[in-house]
Amino acid sequence: MNLEAEKRRVEDALAAERNLAIDKDSLLERSKKRELELEEEVAALHGDLDTLDSQLDRASNCKKRAKTNTKLFVRHLTKRLSISSILRANSKSGRADERIL
């Protein structure tokens, strides 16, 4: 009977070890699958980041062009207002000269 009990104990220990190995393999498989999923997500996020960087570069360039164009427009507008003021002043002084004659 002692040998039977020892045999049963050893068989139970071996079964427990097999179950533990199966659990470890299953856990390792799930971990590797999750790692692969995360790597794919990281790759997709890198692609998104590249796209956003390109969009930011284009937006920055557009902003620079807009600032340049705005400065140019203000310069032209200021010059035209100055010319307009001079023409009005000359026009008024010309009318005053006509009245005198």
Secondary structure, DSSP 4 states (H G I P E B T S, - for coil): -HHHHHHHHHHHHHHHHHHHHHHHHHHHHHHHHHHHHHHHHHHHHHHHHHHHHHHHHHHHHHHHHHHHHHHHHHHHHHHHHHHHHHHHHHHHHHHHHHHH-
